C-alpha cells in the first residue's frame, strides 16, 4: 500500500512544490485549498494517511481542521511561518503529530513526512495484528477477507457504537460478536445473548425487558429482563430480523431513551447497555417490504460488519478442516487418521452453503466413520443410514440427549442460555440433564 498524503494550503505554488517533492519520493498526493475541502477529501472513498496543512488559510484554517480531526487515525503535520513557534506549540497541543517551517527545506519536509508515514504503518500493523490475535481466539482463518473483519473488530471494539453483524448462516457471526466484546471497555461486564427467533412476541418482550409478578398468566414471580441483566455490559440480539413488530417498537424506545419498562410496571428503569445485533436476513429488504422498522434498522446499523461466506474465502477451508478434524479425533478418541491427498482439494471445491458449520459437521462425520483413514467419498455419498434399533422411547431419549448436548456446547455451558435456546424452563432443563446424566 502506497501512503497517501493530503496537502492543504491556499497557496497554489506551495501545494505544487510539496506535491512534486512527495511524488518524487514515491508517495501518493491529493490536495485541498482549505479545511472544509480537506474534510470532504477525508470523507471520500480513498484512504488518507497523513495530512499536511497550513495554519493560516481563508475559510477553515489549520487549527480548526485539527480540532475537526480529533480522534481521527490520520497523522497531521502543520506548516508554520518562520519565527511562529507559538503557533507550532499550540498546534501540537491541539493534536498535530509534527510540524515544519516556511520557507521549508526539502530534506526537512521529507524527513517529517516519512516519520509520519512510518508511524501510520506501524500503528496499522499493530492494529492488524491485535485484531487478528483477538478474532483468532474465536475463529480459525488465514484469508484476507477475515483479516479485514479482524481489523474492523479491533477498531470498533472500544468505540461505544451499535454494530449490526450480517452474514449467511454458519459464517461465525456470534464468534465475531465475542471478539467485539473482548476488544471493548465492557469486556469485564456481563455479556447477555438472546435468540430473537426462540420466543413468541409476548414472551420475547417479557424476556428482554422484564415483567412484574402477575403481569400475565404464568408470571408467578417478577423478572428483571435481559436488558437489566446486561446493565454495564453488552447484549447480543441474534437473528434480530425475527423480532415481531410490537417488540421492534419496544426495542426502539429502549435504544432512544436508555430506559426499559418491565411489563406490568409503571416506572422505567435506566440501563447502560451496548447493543450488538446479528442476522442472516437482508434487513434493508425487510425495511422495503415493511416487515422491519426503518428507524430501528438505522439505530442498529450505526456500523455494519459483514462476515464473508466460506465460498469467498476458500483459503480458510484447509485450516478450518484440519482444526475440526483434530477436534473430532480427540472427541471420538480415534487417534491419528491418514489424510488422503485429494481430501483438501475436494473440500475446497465444494460450495458449502452451510458455511463453517456445515464444514465442521462434515469433518465430524468423516472422523466418526473413519477406519484408519479419512474417506472423502463420504462427502458425496453421505453416511450410510443404519436401520433404526431400540424402542421409540430409547430413540427419542437419544435424540433429546443430542439436542441438550448441542445446546450446552453452543451456550458455553450456560444452562440459562441453553434453556432459552431450547424453549424450555430452567427447572425442566435441570431435570432432563439429570435424567441423561449430563
N, C-alpha and C positions, 0 to 999 in steps of 0.2 A: 504494500500500500504506500503510495507516494503522499507525504504530508501536504496538506493544503493550507495556505496562508491567506488570510483576508487582510488587505491593506486598506485602511480607512483614512482618507485625507482629502481636504477640499482643494488641494493644490495638484493640478494635473501633472506638473513636472515632477513633484515628489513621488506620486504614485508610479509614474513611468520609470523613474530611476530605481525605486525599490523593486518593482516588478522585474526589471531586467536583471538586477543582481540576484534575486531569488530564483528566477527561472534558470539562469546560468548555473546555479548551484544544484539544479535538479528538483526544485520544489514546484508544486502547482500553486498558482496565484489567482485570486479573484479580487475585485475592487469594489469600493463604495466611497461616495463623496462626503457622507456624514453618518451619524449614528443610526438614524431610523432606517436608512438604506442598508446599513450593515446588519441590523436585526432581521430585515427581510431576507438577506442572503443566508443568515444563520438558520432561519426557519425553512429554507429550501431543502431540496432532496439531497444535495451533495454535502458530505461532511466537511466541516472546517475544524482544523486542529489548533491553529494559532491565529490570533488577531493582532495586527499592528495598527495602532490608532494614534493620530494626533490628538492633543488635548483641546486645542482651540479651533473650533470649526463652527460655521453658521448652522442653524438647526440644532440637532442634538450633538453636543460636544463629547469629548472623550471621557470626562468624569461621569456624565450621565449614562454613557454607554457602559462604563464599568459597573455602575450601580445596577443597570438592567441585566448584566451578565453574572450577578452574584449567584453562586450555586451551579453555574454552567460549567461543564468539564473543559471548555476551551481555555487555553492559556492566552493571557492578554499582555502584550508588550506595548508600552506607550512611548511616543516620541515627545521629547520636551525641548523647549528652546534653550539655547546656551545660557548658562547662569541661572536657570529657573529650577534650582534644586528643591525649593519649597514645593513646587508643583509635583515634582517627581516623588517626594516623600508622601504627599497627600494621595497620589495615585497608588503607591504601594500599599498604603493603609486601606485604600478602597478595594484592594484585591488584585492589583496589577502583579504580574509574575516578574517582570523586569522592565527596564527602560534603556533608551539610548538618546543621545542629544543631537539636535540640529545645530549646525551642519554636521552630518554624521560621516564617520569613517566607514568605508565599505567592510573592512575586516571586522570592525566592532559590530556592525549590523549583523553580519553573518554569524559571528560568534554567539550573539544573543539569541538569534532565531534558531540556530542549531541546538543550543542548550534547551530552548523551549520545546522544539520538536522531539528531542530525545526524552525530555520529561514526559511528554504526552505518550511516546511509545512505551516507556517503562510503566506508566500508570495503566495504559491499555493492556499491557501484558499481565500486570498484577491482577487487574480485574478479570481478565480472561481465565487465568489460572485459578483464582479464587472461586470463580463461578463454576468452572469445570470440576474442581475438587468438591464443592458443595453438592452439585447435582449428582456427581458420581457416587455419593453416599446413598442415593436412592435409585439411580439408574445406571445401566451399562451402555456406553456409547463411544464411538470414535469419529462419528460423522461431523462435518462442518455445520450441518443444519442443527444438530443438537448442541454443538458448541455455541452457536448463536443464542439458542434458548438459554443455555447456562449463563452467558454473559448478561442477558436481559434479566434473568432471575437475580443475579448478584446486584445489578443496578437497581432493580425495583424493590428488592427485599427491605432495605432500610427506609424506603420512602412510603409515607402513610397514604397510599392511594389504593382504591379498589381495583382489583385485577380480574379480568374475565379470561379464563383459560379455555380454549376450544381445541377440538381435535376429534378424530374418529374414535370410536370405542376401542379400547385396548391400547391406546398410544402411550399411556402413562401420565394422564393429566393430574391424578392425585399425587403421584410422585413429585411432579413439578411443584404442586402446592406445598408439599413437605419441605422442599428446598427453599421456597419463598419464605416460609415461616422461620426456618433455621437462619436465614440471612437477615431477618428483621430484628428490630429492637424489642419485639414481643416474643422472642424465642423462648424465654423462660415462663411466659404466661400460658394460660390454657389454650388449647387448640381443639376446637369442637367441630365435628363433621356431621352433616345432615344430608341424607339422600332424599331429594325432593320428590322422587318417584315412589318412595316407600309407603307413604300415608296419604289418605284422602284429605280434602280441604280442611274439614273441621279439626281432625286430629293433628294435621300438619301445623295449623295455626296455634293450637294449644302447645304442641311440642316446641315450636320456635319461640313463642312469646310468653308461654306460661299460662296458668289459669288458677282461679280461686277454687277453694273447696266448694263443691256443689254447683259449679258453673254450668255443668251439663251432666247428663246421665252417665254415671260411671266415674265421675270426678269425686272420688271419696276422700282425696287429700289434695291440698294445694301443690302446685308445681311451679318452680321458678322459671323454667323455659331455657332453651339452649342459648339465646342471646345473653341472658343474665349469667349463665354458666361460663360464657366466653368473655365476660367483662374483664378488661385489661389484656385481652389476648386476641385471638383470631377465630373466625368462624368460616368454615367452607360449606357453601351450598352446592353440593354435587348434583348434576343433572337439573340445573336451575330452570331449564326450559320446560320442565314438567309441572312447575308450580301452577296451581289453579288461579284464575283471575282475582278471586277475593283475597288470596294470600299474597299475590303480587301487590295489591293495593296496600295491604298492611305493611309489607316489607318496605315499600317506597316511603311510607310515613316514618318508619323507624330510621331509615337512612337520612331522611330530610331533617328529622328532629333530634336524633340521637337518643330517643326515648322509646321504651316499649310499654305497652299497656296490656297486662295479662287479661285473658278472657274472664269476664265477671268482676274485674276490678275497676274502680273509678279513677284511681290516681296512676299516672305514668311513672316509670322508673328510668332514670338516666343510665345509659350504658356506654362504655368506651370499648368499641369492638372494631377491629379491621375486618373487612369483608373480602373474601375470595369466592369467586363463583366459577363453576366448570360445567361444560355441556358439550355433547356431540351434535346438538341441534344447531341449525342456522337461525340464530335469534333475529338477525336482520330480516330474514324472510318471514319469520313468525310475526315481526312487527308489521310488515307489509300485509300479512294475512289477518291482522287484528287479533292474533291469538297470544301476543305478548305485548305488554305495555311499553310504548316508546320511551316514556320518561324514565321508567325503571331500567330499560336497556342501556340508556346513556349513563345512568347512575352506576350501573355495574361495570360498564365498559369505559372507565376512566383510562385504563390501559388494557389493550387486547394482546394476549400472548397465545400464539398458535403453535401447537405441538405437531410436527410433521408426521404423516403416516409412515409406516415401515417401508413401503414401496418407494418412497422418496429418499430414503437413506439406506440403501441396500448394504453399504459397507458396515452397518451396525449388525447385520444378521449373523455373520460368523461369531463375533464376540459375544453376542447375546445367546446364541445357540450353545456355545461351549460353556457359558456360565450356567444356563439352565440344565444342560446335560450333567454337569458336575454336581449341581444341587440335587437333581433327581437320583443320580447314582448314590450319593450319600444318604439320601432319604430312604431309598429302597434297599440299601445295603448290598449293592451288586458289585462294588469294586470297579476296577478299571475296565472299560469297554473299548474294543477296537473300533476306530472311526474309518469307514471306507473312504477312498479317495474322492468318490463322486458325491459324498454326503453334502458338503458345504456348497458346491455349485448348484446342486438340486434345491437346497434350501433358499439360496439367493434368487433362484429363478422363479420361485413361487410368488403369487401375488399377495398372500397373507391379508385377506380382507378383515380378519380379526386382529391384525397387527401384533404387538408384542405378546398379548395374552394368548392369541392363537399359536404363536411360535412356542411359547412356554408349554402349552398343552401338548403340542406335537412332540416336543423333546421328552416330556414325561412319558408319553405313550410309547415312544421308541425304547426308552430305558426299561420301562415296565415289561415290555415284550421281548427284551433282548435275550440272546443266548450266547454270550461271549463277545458278540459284535453287534453294532447298531445296524439296523436294516432300513435303508432309505425307501425301499419298496413299500413299506407300511404307510408312507405319506400318501401314496396314490391308491393303495388297496384298502386302507383303513384297517383298523384292528378287527380280527375275527370276532364274531358275536357268538359267545357260548350260549347253549340252551339254559334258560333260567332254572335254577335249582333252589330248593328250600321253599318254605311256606310263604304265603303272601305277607304275613306279619314280619317274617325274617327279612324279606326283600325290602319292605317299607322301612324297617328299622335300619337296614344297611344304607339306604338312600338318605334317610334322615341324619345318620351319623356323618355322612359325607358333607351334607349341607351345613351342619353345625361346625365341622372342622374348617370348611372353607370360610365361613362367616367369622370365626375366631381368628384365622390367619389374616383375613382382609382387614380386620379391625385392630391388628397388632395385640390381640389378647384382651382388648377392652370389651368386657361382657355386656355393658350397657349399650355400646355401639353395635355389637353383634345382634343383640335382641332387637334393636330398632331396624337393622337391615333385614332381619328375618320376619319382621312384623309381628313379633310376639312379646309378651311381657317378661320382665327380668325373672320373676318367680318361675314362670314356665320354662325359661331358658335354663335356670339352675336345676330344675327337676329333670330336664332332658339330658343335661350334661352328666348328672349323677347316674342316670339310668344307663347311659352309654359308656360310663367310665372315663369321661373326658375331663 
